[in-house]
Amino acid sequence: MAEPELVAALVALGFSLNESRAYRALLMESPATGYEVGVRAQIPRSAVYGVLRRLVSVGAARAIAGRPERFAAAPPGEVLTLLRKRFDGQADALEEAVRSLDVTPPTPDAFSVRGYERIVEEAERLVASAEDRLVLSGWPRELERLAPELKRASKRRVYIVVFSHAVLPKLPGETFSYGLEQHALESFWKHRLIVVADDVRTLIAATEATDKDGGVVSETPAIAEVATSQVALDITLLAQRQKRDVEHVMARMLGHRVGRLDTLLAKRASR
């Protein structure tokens, strides 16, 4: 793992920037004196010993007595085990604390999501929540990120429909694609993602892989209906071009609406 990746991963887990740099320096060469760690990690000498003591206190480093005192990195596997154990303990404590409040906060019908990673997290949450149906439209990059949750949904016997203009990776469910190359599409089409779970929960978002990406998560059935209808239209147009029968898919996606519409059209034709 390159330095920016390792340091960023440690910071995301709750380490300070200096602690992350110091741990990496110790991984690269241990044991080492505080002075040596400070030089390698570019941490001021006045701060490096405090940083190393904090790493020792959380089990990420070990102090070796002597003159001068030296430090060694704890093996990454041990650090990960410690972090998982502490996270699980903290999560259990939070769950117990929330339960003790005995309150149920109101859930908004819709809320905004900002940033690419948060959007993908919400998409994963919606897929994981599905009990009956999932309708998705997006680009291979985002759909591939969702593939593990989609596979789990398929094992739960959730009916899955996926549409994309680009070449799709292997995914469970009914898949529809024009098979176009991403780079060609990206010259005139922006990355967007639609996820509809159980005809109720919907995510519509920009997915340009930047912190400026924005989206909306909704639990309004009307929004789910409009989003599903848009994907159904895309699939219908593709089916016409590819001469593909999608009647069974439309029936599952749109439910009773398809049958009622067919009945009305038949009555009109018989007049």
N, C-alpha and C positions, 0 to 999 in steps of 0.2 A: 504494500500500500504506500503510495507517495505521501510525502510530508503533509501537503494540504489536506489530503483525504483522512489520514490518521488523526491529525490535530482537530479537524472539523468533527470527526466522529466522536472523539473524546469530549469536545466542548458540548456536543449535542447530548451527551450522557451526563452532563453536569459538572465536568471539570472546567476550571478556569483556563484561559488561553496559556498562561505561563505554566500551569500544571501539566497541560497537554504537551507543551513543547519539552518540558523537563522529562516527562515519562518517555517521550520518543527518544530523547538524547540518551537516557539510560538504557533503552532497548538496543540502541545502536552500539553502545559500549558501556559495559558494567564490569566491576564496580568503578565508580568515579567520585572524585571529590566535588564538593559544592562549587568550587571555582571552575572545574572542568565542565560541569553541567551548565553553569552560567554562560561560559564562553560558547559551548556548542549550541545551546538553546537560545542564545541572545537574551538572557535574563540578567538584569543588573545584579551585581554582587550583593548589594544591600537587601535584595529580595529573594535571592535564590535559596537560602537556607530555610526561610519560612515556607517557600513553595515545596521544598523537599520534605519538610516535616509534615506538611499536610498530606502529601502522597503516602508517607509512612503511616500516618494515622488512619487512612482509609484502606490500607492494605495493598496499595499499588506499588509501593517501594519498600525496601528493607535497609535499615541503617546498620553499618558494620563499624563496630567500635574500633578506635585507634587514633593515632595522631599522624595525619589528619583523619577525621571521620570520613568514611566513604559510604556510597549508596549504590544499591543495585535494584534493577527493575524486577518486580514480581512477574512471573510468567503471564502472558496475556490470557491464557485459558483460566488461570486462577482469578485474575481480575474480573473477567466476564462472569464467572460463577458467583463471585461476591456481589457484583452489581445486580445480577438477576435475582439473587436471594433478597437483597435489600429492596429492590424495586417491587418484588412480589409482596414483601412485608409492608411496604409503604402503601401499595395498592389495597391490600387487605384492610389496613388501618383507615384509609380514606373511605372504603366501602362501609366499614362499621360506623364511622363518624357520620356519613351521609344517612345511613339507616336510622341512627339515633335521633336525627333531626325530625324524622317522621313528617316530611313535607314532599310534595310533588310539584316541582316548578312547572309553570305553564310552558307548553311547547309552541313556538311561533309557527304559523302556517308556512312561512318562507323566511329564509335568512341568506345573507350573502357569504361567499367564501372567497378569500383572496390568497393568491399564490399557487403555483403549479402543484407543489407537493400536497398542500391542503386539499386541493381539488381532487387529486388522485385518491387521497385518503377517504374523502367523502364518497367518491365513486365506489371504492372498495366496501365501504360501510353499507351503501345501498344494495350492492350485489349480495353481500353477506346477509342482509335482512330479508331477501326475497323468499317467499314461501310458495308462490305459484308461477309467476311469469316475470321475465326480464326482457326488456327491449333496449338495445344499445345501438348507437350510431357514433362512429368515431374513426380515428386514424390508427394504423397498426401499432404505433409507438405506445399509445395509451391503452389500447385493447390488450396488448401483450402484457402490460403491467397488471391488468385485471384478470389475466388468464388463470392464476391459481384460485382466486375466489370464484371465477366462473366454473371451474372444474368442480369445486366443492358444491356449488349450487346445482350443477348437473347431477351430482350424486344424491342430492336431496330431491331429485326428480322435478326441479324447476324447469319450466319450458323457456328456452332461451332463443332469442332472435337477434342476430348481429348484422348490421349493414355498414359497408364502407365503400368509398370509391376506389381505395387503394388495395394493393395486394395484401391479403390477410394472412396472419400466421394460423396454424392449426388451432381451432377453438371448438369448444363443445356447442351443441345446439344447431339451429338453422342459420347458416351463414350466407350472406349475399354480398358480392363484390364485383366491381367492374374490372378488377385486376390491374389497375393503372399504377404506374410507378410513383412513389411518394414525391420524389424531387420534381417531377413534371407537374404534379398537382400543386405543389407548394409555390410554384411561380405565380399562381393566380387564386389559390384557395387557402384560407386560414384554417388552422387546427381548431376543431370544435368537438365537444363530447356531449352526448345525450345518454342518460341512463334513466330508465323508468322501471320501477319495481312494483309489481302487484297492482298496476293501474292507479297507484296513489302517490308514491314517493318518486320525485323527479330531480335530477341534476341536469342543468344546462350550463355549459361553461366553455370559456376559451382555454385552450391547452397549447399555448405556444412555448411552454417550458420556461417561463420567466416568473419572477416574483410579482409582475404586474397582471398576470392572468386573473380573471375574475369569473365568478359563477354564482348561480342561485340554486339553492336546495329548497324544494317545495313539498308540502304534503297536501296540496290542493288538488283534488281529483280532476278538476277542469284543466289544469295545467298539464297533468299527466296525460289526459285525453288528447290535447292538442299536440303534445310532443310525440305521442305514439302515432297519431294520424300523419304527422310529418314523415316519420320513418316508414310508415306503411305506404305513403305516396312514393317515396324514393324506391322502395322495393317493387312496387307495382310498375313504375317506369322501367326499372331494370328488367323485370320479368317480360315486359312487352318487347324490349330490345333483344333479349336473349331467348324469347319464345319459351319461357319457363312457367309451369303451372304453380301458382302460389296461393290457390284458393284455400287450401287447408291452413296455410300460414296466416292468411288474413282472418280466417275464422277464429284462430286462437288469439291473435293479436287484438282484434277489434270486438270479439265476443258477439253478443246478441245484435250489435249494431249492423253487422254485415247481413244477417238473416232478415232483419226488419227492412233494411234498404232493398234487398232483393225482392221481398214481398211487395213493397210499394211500386217498384219498377215493373214487376210482372202485372200488377193490377192496371197500371197506366198503359202498358202495351196491349192489354186485352180490350181496352175501350174502343 
